[in-house]
Amino acid sequence: MISLAAIAAYAAVTSYPAGSTLRLLATFPLVLFIPGYALVSVLFPGTERTVRHLSGPLESVWAGIDVVERLGLSVALSLAIVPIVVLVLPFGAGLGTVSIAATLAGLSVVFAQLGVIRRLRTPQPQRFVVSPIAGINRLRANENAVATLSSILLVGAIALAAGALLLGFLAPASADGFTELGLYTEDDDGDLVAGEIQNEVEPGDSVPVTIALENNEGERTDYSVIVQEQVLEDGEIVERTELEQLDASVADGETATTDQSITPTVDEDETVRVSVLLYEGEPPEEPTNENADTETYFWVTVTDDPDTDDD
């Protein structure tokens, strides 16, 4: 059963998108319980184990772990297994959601099958069996009810603390995504570099610019890009001219680039701001820097004697 639970949790974690409630619900048992429980089944296949007293013969005594202790130890061992997996994976398959989930599920299946073998080799009267009725009977037979209640509260506290810790790690990944907008130019080696866009051109000439969109929204997203020439006076925009409108559909985690030649339309000896305005979906009727989802810009001066060196 634990093997099936591990496989089902892996399928849910890797099938549903980041931030999905079902993915979050599947992550909790896969990280906090399943690997540890499978390992416990290997370490403690029975409810009793044989010990030797120093002053007596070999005899069977109540020295195993009960259901409550088993559950608490499962959480504790899971919290020990997960950091080891995270530390080791970068040297092999790489650290990612799929690799972590696959490793935890794989370890759980291996431990669970070893646990089955250990249980089959344990005498049936001492063999641990997952049975609600047997568990209730064992609790009734236990005369120390206070100790039993304390164990239950301890398991609950461990699970609550571990859940809060896991939620703290998962919350940033489940938060709203973002899109990165950048402007680049090619250097002499053909590599894209930032901050070296030509800032002076002759009348009628163009400024070569590469517009890059990096999608980190968690899903494929459709974008609209408006390239707008803006004339400013005393810090206020007095004239807007749309130079280009571009559309792009970018998959999550991918970066789309487009090379553009932007030609200012202002007269000689004027300086303008060229703004690149990014919108998810269709742009508004009057695009502005204020209503854009993301925006960036550069300045360019139209002159008869441009400085051809980059800043």
HELIX and SHEET records of a PDB file:
HELIX    1   1 ILE A    2  SER A   15  1                                  14    
HELIX    2   2 THR A   21  LEU A   32  1                                  12    
HELIX    3   3 ILE A   34  LEU A   43  1                                  10    
HELIX    4   4 VAL A   67  VAL A   88  1                                  22    
HELIX    5   5 LEU A   89  PHE A   91  5                                   3    
HELIX    6   6 THR A   97  LEU A  120  1                                  24    
HELIX    7   7 GLN A  124  GLN A  126  5                                   3    
HELIX    8   8 PRO A  132  ALA A  141  1                                  10    
HELIX    9   9 ALA A  145  SER A  174  1                                  30    
SHEET    1   A 2 ARG A  49  ARG A  52  0                                        
SHEET    2   A 2 LEU A  58  VAL A  61 -1                                        
SHEET    1   B 4 LEU A 192  VAL A 193  0                                        
SHEET    2   B 4 PHE A 178  GLU A 186 -1                                        
SHEET    3   B 4 VAL A 207  ASN A 216 -1                                        
SHEET    4   B 4 THR A 255  ILE A 262 -1                                        
SHEET    1   C 5 GLU A 200  VAL A 201  0                                        
SHEET    2   C 5 THR A 294  VAL A 302  1                                        
SHEET    3   C 5 THR A 271  GLU A 280 -1                                        
SHEET    4   C 5 THR A 221  GLU A 233 -1                                        
SHEET    5   C 5 GLU A 236  VAL A 250 -1                                        
END                                                                             
